[in-house]
Amino acid sequence: MAGTGCRWLAVAMIGVLWSGLVLAESEELYRPQVTNSSWEQKAVSPSAYDDPYRVSLFDAPHGEDQARLWSQTKSLAWYGVGVAGVIALLPEDISNWDKDNAKPFSKWWDNVSQGPVWDRDNWQINYVGHTYFGGVYYQVARKSGYRQWDAFMYSFLMSTFYWEYGLEAFAEVPSIQDIVVTPVLGWVYGEWAFQTEQAIWAQGGKVWGSQTLGDTALFFLDPVDALGRGINSLFERQVIKAGTGYMTVSEVPMGNSRSDTQVQLGLRYRFGGSSGEAGELSSSRGSASHHAEDPVDFGIVGLGVGMAQLNPDDFWAVESGSVPVVSLGLYFSPRWSTRLSYARTDLNEKITGKELTYENYSADVQYYFNGDSRLRPFVTAGIGETLRDQDRDKKTFQVNGGLGLHWQLHPNWALQADWRHFHSTRFSTTDDLLATQLIYRFGRGERL
């Protein structure tokens, strides 16, 4: 809801005020250290990709900087507590947080045991706000030397267990959209923000020639690191492992009587974990290179939109009709994918002719045959819920299965058609959905 957006506004306001106070004098008080590292610059053995979906967050076998990750995680946790405190002080009609007199841990347990549910927040909150903060989580790990898959998993763990089932569960029931959208679309946005930040540093930290615009952009691209650098500047020492390696290009006077200038290239970057001899790079001769291309990047994220023909069970007492469908999935390989799909439409009630809202969401898994071809038949199965007229008393758990055909037109684009049969356990309903979707894969998409 509109009021719920105050939580994101609170984050931005706190960050802007805080960073504005501490970063203004950063160059005079404290020289920011280079604490981050990049997976792409590591000399990684090809064996690192033998199991491309292995999670390395807890053992860092390739020199990832666990100390930086832990330092930034602790600071992120405290920022979240502060933001939650601000939201808790707001009127309930603004914050949209339930503030009854129940004991907080009892309230937390009630919310956790009821969820997750399909929430009714507006799209700006669910699909813009959560995407942004998923990207913020993502960059904490990405800039600590972890590859994209590990950074995605970090974002999933933080957004799900720290926020949805942690702090926010004291006030709200965990949300299905938030659990999926925050890390998945946060991966897409977070990688873009990561690359954009490097491009800004390469321009001397300026945007359109303006240092002010550059500082503002750098803050919003990664507020956690920006706040950490601000705190370090305030205390004139490294309280939080925060700092960004960067390449700058600037003009400097030649030191003679003429007004000539020369272009100066500065390169500051950290390689390896914090336990090793990292230092700074003074020339390109020290640059490391990776041995293999990471097979897992945000190109596995796919967004689908389309239309379907719905044939609902007689129990719902509504006419058949067309329904828009959307899906958000992870396409792990040409043979396996998983997705969250959602269909919603207004259908006419058979007796009165009154329009009623029909909703159906499902978490599905797909297995594709003939994976080495562009045209791939597949089977799909999943679980979810069906609701009528947004009435939670008439929602029902459902299982579904079906068949489909996937046609990979281009690394980024595919057409997909499928038929799914839904069966509810509560009302013994059987619904059928015949859908066609256009799938867009982000980044480089599928590597054909």
Order of alpha helices (4+ residues) and beta strands (2+ residues): alpha-alpha-alpha-alpha-alpha-alpha-alpha-alpha-alpha-alpha-beta-beta-beta-beta-beta-beta-beta-beta-beta-beta
